[in-house]
Amino acid sequence: MQRPSDSWNGRPAARVRAAAAVLALGLLLGGCITQTYQRGYVIPEGALDQIPLGASQEQVLIVLGTPSTVATISGEVFYYISQRTEQTSFLPQKETDRRIVAVYFDKNRKVERLANYGMRDGKIFDYVSRTTPSGGEQQSIMGFFGKVFHL
């Protein structure tokens, strides 16, 4: 007749430790859940392509909706602001993307220029014109939004 300890080939303690290690590893890896958070305005796919130069403010509002904020620095500008962060388990959130879509209007309230600002290599980058704005008024506006909205 076999004893209970012999049922695992004479090494029940080793088997129990191995099973406990596999269970602990599974719990550890299973607990590493990454969540993505999107705050602010989410740009619908192809939305900027639907806004040609010369489009009216009404067209912009129909396509993009109400802006996050409006500025009247030198002409009117609609800003659509968003931020994406990720958080893995208990670690702090990490910013993965920051975008500010700016729609510039002329005196007749027609679209003069579109810009899709984001961060690339730690610098503000316009994804529409593929340029980095040089100093001056535009740079200070983007810095202002970064500070105000903690982007």
Summary of the structure (lengths in Angstrom):
residues: 151
radius of gyration: 26.6
end to end distance: 71.4
largest distance: 97.6
contacts: 360
relative contact order: 0.13
helix: 31%
strand: 34%
